[in-house]
Amino acid sequence: MSEFLAQGGYAFYVWSCYGMGVLLLAAEIVGLRRRRRTILARLGRLKRMHEAEVSK
Amino acid sequence: MKFNWFRFSSPATFYGLAGRLAPWSAALALLTGALALYWGFFETPDRLGGSNPQKEYYRIIFIHVASAWLSMWLYVVLAAWSAIGLVFNTRLSYMMAVSVAPTGAIFTFLALFTGSFWGRPSWGTWWDWDPRLTSELILFFLYVGYLALHSAIDDARRADRASALLAIVGLVCVPVIFWSINCPDPNQCAALHQRSSMSQIDGNILFAMLTLTFSFWMYSFYTSFHRVRNIILLREADTTWVNEQLAREGGA
């Protein structure tokens, strides 16, 4: 296992690359999900405001 | 049976379709990604070549080549959606273009980053103004420029058209990157970047490389479907169908 992690002494280079890859892709997915929640919340708020306006 | 392709050019229809396709793309991306990494790390030799071998760091090849291919391919997709948008004036095409761009920018950055971390142990330098590296850097600036231009214009339709034009003009960069390693005379253009040698490559390495490329491609489908749904919701906020959708999804 430790031999695998060491990658023949090039662990820093190899794992930096794959680490950066995982980090960027995960960050993109988290960002997309968060954005979707924000949009749904905003549209929901607008909708309720609109309905309150109509029923007045 | 006559199939009407333009049916899916309606954002309301495509919203549902993208929602159904997204989880499948994500699942495919995860499965093939796991297979590619397993194969790349456990079924390949530790060292390549003779007297001055590529040592373990060559394993960067899988993520490097996959993200570099995707960076070019997604730019072609971006330019194609932009062109379709300008020709047919379909709103959805522009939305797809805007949805693809951030993922393309991420893969371009990843290609440069991993290239740098491969260059350091094998060439002895993080960066060089080599034709391939330089043109890939310009591609990154094109993606960033496209996104910056789009977000700088408030009116969505004007932003779509202006940035679409930029995307199409920027397409000249892609063939330049593609052929930048085929320098006819190495004495005239100091190219550090290796030429493509797909026919000599070890079968296991090739398999892992192609599988990871497929995985990244599916990932791009997932993120652009997800992003296009966000954009559709925002832009169609005033319509009845979005209101009904909100009621269904319980958008609180």
Contacts between the chains, C-beta under 8 A, distances in Angstrom:
chain1	res1	chain2	res2	distance
A	4	B	41	7.3
A	7	B	56	4.2
A	7	B	57	7.4
A	7	B	59	7.0
A	8	B	46	6.1
A	8	B	47	7.7
A	8	B	55	5.5
A	8	B	56	3.8
A	9	B	55	7.9
A	9	B	56	7.5
A	10	B	55	6.2
A	10	B	56	4.7
A	10	B	57	4.2
A	10	B	121	5.9
A	13	B	57	4.9
A	13	B	60	6.7
A	13	B	117	4.8
A	13	B	118	7.0
A	13	B	120	6.5
A	13	B	121	5.3
A	14	B	56	6.4
A	14	B	57	6.0
A	14	B	59	5.6
A	14	B	60	6.2
A	16	B	117	5.2
A	17	B	60	4.8
A	17	B	63	5.5
A	17	B	64	7.1
A	17	B	113	7.1
A	17	B	114	4.2
A	17	B	117	5.1
A	17	B	118	7.4
A	18	B	37	7.8
A	18	B	63	6.0
A	20	B	110	6.6
A	20	B	113	5.5
A	20	B	114	7.3
A	21	B	63	5.1
A	21	B	67	7.3
A	21	B	110	5.8
A	21	B	114	7.4
A	24	B	106	5.2
A	24	B	109	7.2
A	24	B	110	6.1
A	25	B	106	7.3
A	25	B	219	6.5
A	28	B	102	7.1
A	28	B	103	6.8
A	28	B	106	6.0
A	28	B	223	5.9
A	29	B	223	7.2
A	29	B	226	7.9
A	32	B	223	6.4
A	32	B	226	4.7
A	32	B	227	6.0
A	32	B	230	7.0
A	33	B	226	7.9
A	35	B	230	5.4
A	36	B	226	7.3
A	36	B	229	7.2
A	36	B	230	5.5
A	36	B	233	7.9
A	39	B	230	5.8
A	39	B	233	5.2
A	39	B	234	5.8
A	40	B	233	7.3
A	40	B	246	7.0
A	40	B	249	6.5
A	40	B	251	3.6
A	40	B	252	7.8
A	41	B	251	6.7
A	41	B	252	6.8
A	43	B	233	6.5
A	43	B	237	5.5
A	43	B	242	6.8
A	43	B	246	5.7
A	43	B	251	5.8
A	44	B	246	5.8
A	44	B	251	3.9
A	44	B	252	5.2
A	46	B	237	7.0
A	47	B	243	6.1
A	47	B	246	5.8
A	47	B	251	7.7
